[in-house]
């Protein structure tokens, strides 16, 4: 049985832009991924709304990714792959981290994972749209936030490459909802599940080929 931890924020949790509720098990990408992979895989849904990655959240430890991640690893031993998709909420104007802060935080989180996990897939945060400045989340994000998000895919790729882990720039495949400028439509969740399904299958196929060639 292969175990996959999906660790992240509201876009991993399955936040619905229009209603602020959660997509059901037939819609959110984590649950779809579990169904696509089948009975030989277990997908652990570790997303939560308003969770930071590398910055101490004003809401406490559970909402601070680097602090709560070790607990997820402790509660779910023998994880094969972690899909790390986090960093949206760090860019809120209340925290205003520098690029060096983000780089250091992501690097530290990856190094923590590498102590106990075979493979890591880092997914870049979405490039939020300027619609966010007119909607429900305008109190959290400003023009500086929107500009910062444009540079995160390159930063995330650089840190991932230096740590020799997998990286997916999700912005090449989908865009955030025009409704709130931050979260994804149900169609996008389906695309996310397809992309990650193919990627995970490739990882395990490569491992199997390596094991065969080594024997």
Number of C-alpha atoms within 10 A of each C-alpha: 10 14 17 25 23 21 21 27 25 21 27 24 22 28 24 20 22 13 8 10 10 16 19 14 13 12 19 26 28 28 20 21 25 20 17 15 18 10 10 9 16 17 21 18 18 18 23 19 16 18 26 28 29 24 22 18 19 11 11 11 15 16 21 21 25 21 18 15 19 14 11 15 17 11 8 13 11 15 22 17 22 24 21 26 23 25 26 24 26 23 24 20 16 13 15 16 17 11 14 10 14 21 18 13 18 23 18 15 18 22 13 15 19 15 8 15 19 13 20 22 20 23 23 23 24 26 23 25 20 19 18 23 19 13 14 13 15 17 13 15 19 17 13 12 22 20 14 16 18 15 12 21 19 12 17 23 19 15 20 22 12 10 14 12 16 16 20 20 17 19 15 8 11 17 18 20 20 18 17 22 24 24 25 26 21 20 12 19 24 17 16 20 22 15 15 20 17 13 15 18 12 12 13 15 12 12 12 12 10 11 10 9 8 7 5
